[in-house]
Amino acid sequence: MIPFFIWISIPLEVTVNLPQKKTSEKVTAAVDDTISSVVTKLGFDLDTIVVLYKERPIPETTKITENMNLSVLEITSKG
């Protein structure tokens, strides 16, 4: 008998707080998504924001985990 694996990708839900806009967004992310891919889905330029997790800055290369609660602070504008 040959073993086989079935890969199931369960989407993760991430809450992204936007304190400067006084709102939050729910984003569905894949298991292999990063902070970068989530904030890009929301239309942010990574050069203009700081992402916080548990009130501390977090690298954009960090993998998303289940029920992550992020805050996005806009630190500059493109114009």
C-alpha positions in Angstrom: 0.0 0.0 0.0 1.3 3.4 -1.0 0.7 6.2 1.6 -0.7 9.4 0.3 -1.5 12.8 1.8 -4.3 15.2 1.2 -3.3 18.8 1.7 -6.2 20.9 2.9 -5.6 24.7 3.1 -7.9 26.1 5.8 -8.2 29.9 5.5 -7.3 32.0 8.5 -9.2 35.1 9.6 -7.1 38.1 10.6 -8.5 41.3 12.1 -6.6 44.4 11.0 -7.3 47.5 13.1 -6.9 50.9 11.5 -6.8 53.3 14.5 -6.3 56.4 12.5 -9.5 55.7 10.5 -11.2 54.4 13.7 -12.2 51.2 12.0 -11.2 47.5 11.5 -11.2 45.1 8.7 -11.5 41.3 8.6 -9.2 39.7 6.1 -9.1 36.0 5.0 -5.6 34.8 4.6 -4.0 31.5 3.4 -1.8 29.4 5.7 1.3 30.6 4.0 0.4 34.3 3.8 2.6 36.9 5.5 1.9 40.3 7.1 3.0 41.8 3.8 0.4 40.0 1.7 -2.4 40.8 4.2 -1.7 44.6 4.3 -1.2 44.7 0.5 -4.7 43.1 0.1 -6.0 46.2 2.0 -4.2 48.5 -0.4 -1.4 49.7 1.8 2.1 50.4 0.6 4.6 48.8 2.9 6.8 51.8 2.8 4.2 54.0 4.4 3.0 51.9 7.4 4.1 50.1 10.6 2.3 46.9 11.5 1.8 46.2 15.2 1.0 42.8 16.9 0.3 42.9 20.6 1.3 46.6 20.6 4.8 45.9 19.2 6.2 46.3 15.6 6.3 43.1 13.7 8.3 42.3 10.5 6.4 42.1 7.3 7.8 38.6 6.6 6.1 37.1 9.6 3.7 34.3 8.8 0.0 34.8 9.6 -1.5 32.7 12.4 -5.1 32.0 13.3 -7.1 34.9 14.8 -4.2 37.3 14.6 -5.1 40.8 15.6 -3.0 43.5 13.9 -2.9 47.2 13.9 -1.7 49.3 10.9 -0.3 52.7 11.6 0.2 55.0 8.6 3.5 56.9 9.2 3.7 58.8 5.9 1.9 59.4 2.7 2.9 58.9 -0.9 2.2 62.5 -1.8 
